[in-house]
Amino acid sequence: MAVAVTGGIGAGKSEALRAFARHGAAVISSDEIVHELLRDDEDVRAAIRGRFGDAVFGPDGQIDRNRVAERVFSDARELEWLERLLHPRVIAAYLRWRDELARRPDAPALTVTEVPLLYEVGGDRRFDVVVVITAPTDVRVAREIRPMQDREPRFLSDDEKVERADFAYVNDGTLEELDRFVAGVVEELTA
């Protein structure tokens, strides 16, 4: 069964993904896939160099994600360009990962993918189940290092995500409470 975990910035999606892994699910993060693409995909690296120049590369020759973020989160056209470059590759990577796991004789019962912009890009149709993690704004702001105001407007509201999801959790407590929620989801989906 293919499960997506989504939610707003700083809501705790990554912690939920780690909890799914602790409870036996195979997990992958869209953010990790993006990091791999920026590091290893020569077509992506060449496109970014062509668009932004050498200024977004560090002394080690790697793309400096913070420098790219500074450019794209302050310019909607640049962000749209970057998403057009990366999103199809991210989708292809997690679908390939799921297909590879499904072909194994010991295929996991659950594959869980963290997808921040799931509903916003129509990605929910690629999953059997959607889990939304939310948190009050003050909690999310306290958890997030990079300012959210430039990125947050692109997201659907938490209320709309919760309405569309199969499972939802308000992550304003402890990691143990989040873990218990995930354990319950895993138990229900694998029963």
C-alpha positions as CSV (number, residue, x, y, z in Angstrom):
1,M,0.0,0.0,0.0
2,A,1.4,3.4,-1.0
3,V,1.0,6.1,1.7
4,A,1.8,9.8,1.3
5,V,2.7,12.0,4.3
6,T,2.0,15.7,3.7
7,G,1.5,18.9,5.7
8,G,2.7,22.4,6.2
9,I,6.2,23.6,6.8
10,G,7.4,22.7,10.3
11,A,4.3,20.5,11.0
12,G,6.4,17.4,11.6
13,K,6.3,15.4,8.4
14,S,9.9,14.2,8.7
15,E,9.3,13.0,12.3
16,A,6.2,11.2,11.1
17,L,8.2,9.6,8.3
18,R,10.8,8.4,10.9
19,A,8.0,7.0,13.0
20,F,6.6,5.0,10.0
21,A,10.1,3.6,9.5
22,R,10.3,2.5,13.1
23,H,7.0,0.7,12.7
24,G,8.2,-1.3,9.7
25,A,7.3,0.8,6.6
26,A,9.7,1.5,3.8
27,V,10.1,5.2,3.7
28,I,11.5,7.9,1.3
29,S,11.4,11.7,1.5
30,S,10.9,13.9,-1.5
31,D,13.3,16.4,0.1
32,E,16.0,13.7,0.1
33,I,15.3,12.9,-3.5
34,V,15.7,16.7,-4.3
35,H,19.0,16.7,-2.4
36,E,20.2,13.7,-4.4
37,L,19.2,15.3,-7.7
38,L,21.0,18.6,-6.8
39,R,24.1,16.6,-5.9
40,D,24.2,13.9,-8.5
41,D,22.0,14.6,-11.5
42,E,24.3,16.3,-14.1
43,D,21.3,17.5,-16.2
44,V,19.8,19.2,-13.1
45,R,23.2,20.7,-12.2
46,A,23.7,22.0,-15.7
47,A,20.3,23.5,-15.9
48,I,20.7,25.2,-12.6
49,R,24.2,26.5,-13.6
50,G,22.6,27.8,-16.9
51,R,19.8,29.5,-15.0
52,F,21.6,30.9,-12.0
53,G,25.3,30.8,-12.8
54,D,28.2,29.8,-10.7
55,A,27.0,32.0,-7.8
56,V,24.8,29.1,-6.5
57,F,27.6,26.7,-6.4
58,G,29.9,26.4,-3.4
59,P,33.7,26.1,-3.4
60,D,33.3,22.3,-3.3
61,G,31.5,22.4,-6.7
62,Q,28.1,21.4,-5.1
63,I,24.9,23.4,-5.4
64,D,24.4,25.5,-2.3
65,R,20.7,24.9,-1.6
66,N,20.5,28.1,0.6
67,R,21.7,30.2,-2.3
68,V,19.2,28.6,-4.6
69,A,16.4,29.1,-2.0
70,E,17.3,32.8,-1.7
71,R,16.7,33.2,-5.4
72,V,13.6,31.1,-5.9
73,F,11.6,31.9,-2.8
74,S,11.7,35.7,-3.5
75,D,10.8,35.3,-7.2
76,A,7.7,33.2,-8.2
77,R,8.9,32.8,-11.8
78,E,12.2,31.3,-10.7
79,L,10.4,29.0,-8.2
80,E,8.1,27.8,-10.9
81,W,11.1,27.1,-13.2
82,L,12.8,25.1,-10.5
83,E,9.7,23.1,-9.7
84,R,9.2,22.3,-13.4
85,L,12.8,21.1,-13.5
86,L,12.6,19.0,-10.3
87,H,9.1,17.8,-9.7
88,P,8.9,15.3,-12.6
89,R,12.2,13.8,-11.6
90,V,11.2,13.5,-8.0
91,I,7.9,11.8,-9.0
92,A,9.8,9.4,-11.3
93,A,12.3,8.6,-8.5
94,Y,9.7,7.7,-5.9
95,L,7.6,5.7,-8.3
96,R,10.7,3.8,-9.4
97,W,11.5,3.2,-5.7
98,R,8.0,1.9,-5.0
99,D,8.1,-0.4,-8.1
100,E,11.4,-1.8,-7.1
101,L,10.2,-2.6,-3.6
102,A,6.9,-4.1,-5.0
103,R,8.9,-6.6,-7.2
104,R,10.8,-8.0,-4.2
105,P,9.6,-11.3,-2.8
106,D,9.6,-9.7,0.7
107,A,7.9,-6.5,-0.4
108,P,7.0,-4.2,2.5
109,A,3.3,-3.9,3.4
110,L,3.6,-0.1,3.4
111,T,5.7,2.3,1.4
112,V,5.5,5.8,2.8
113,T,6.6,8.9,0.9
114,E,6.9,12.4,2.4
115,V,5.5,14.8,-0.2
116,P,5.2,18.5,1.0
117,L,3.2,19.7,-2.0
118,L,1.1,16.6,-2.5
119,Y,-2.3,18.1,-3.1
120,E,-0.9,21.3,-4.7
121,V,0.6,19.3,-7.6
122,G,-2.1,16.6,-7.8
123,G,0.2,14.0,-6.4
124,D,-2.5,12.4,-4.2
125,R,-3.8,10.3,-7.1
126,R,-0.5,8.4,-7.0
127,F,-1.2,7.1,-3.5
128,D,-3.6,4.7,-1.8
129,V,-3.7,6.6,1.5
130,V,-2.9,10.2,2.6
131,V,-1.8,11.2,6.1
132,V,-1.8,14.9,6.9
133,I,0.3,16.2,9.7
134,T,-0.6,19.7,11.0
135,A,0.5,21.9,13.9
136,P,-0.6,25.3,15.2
137,T,1.2,28.2,13.5
138,D,3.2,29.2,16.6
139,V,4.5,25.6,17.0
140,R,5.5,25.4,13.3
141,V,7.3,28.8,13.3
142,A,9.3,27.7,16.4
143,R,10.3,24.4,14.6
144,E,11.3,26.0,11.3
145,I,14.7,27.5,10.7
146,R,14.2,29.3,7.4
147,P,11.4,31.9,7.3
148,M,8.1,30.5,6.1
149,Q,6.3,33.6,4.9
150,D,7.7,33.3,1.3
151,R,6.9,29.6,0.9
152,E,3.7,29.1,2.9
153,P,1.2,30.9,0.5
154,R,1.7,28.1,-2.0
155,F,0.2,25.5,0.3
156,L,-3.4,24.6,0.7
157,S,-4.8,25.4,4.1
158,D,-4.5,22.7,6.8
159,D,-8.3,22.5,7.0
160,E,-8.6,21.6,3.3
161,K,-5.8,19.0,3.5
162,V,-7.4,17.4,6.6
163,E,-10.8,17.3,4.8
164,R,-9.2,15.5,1.9
165,A,-6.9,13.1,3.9
166,D,-7.6,9.6,5.1
167,F,-5.8,10.2,8.4
168,A,-4.9,13.5,10.1
169,Y,-2.9,14.4,13.2
170,V,-2.4,17.7,15.0
171,N,1.3,17.5,16.0
172,D,1.4,19.8,19.0
173,G,2.5,17.3,21.6
174,T,5.4,15.0,22.1
175,L,7.3,12.7,19.7
176,E,5.9,9.8,21.7
177,E,2.3,11.0,20.9
178,L,3.1,11.3,17.2
179,D,4.7,7.8,17.3
180,R,1.5,6.4,18.9
181,F,-0.6,8.0,16.1
182,V,1.6,6.5,13.4
183,A,1.6,3.1,15.1
184,G,-2.2,3.2,15.0
185,V,-2.2,4.1,11.3
186,V,0.2,1.3,10.5
187,E,-1.9,-1.2,12.5
188,E,-5.1,-0.1,10.8
189,L,-3.5,-0.3,7.3
190,T,-1.9,-3.6,7.8
191,A,-4.7,-5.4,9.6
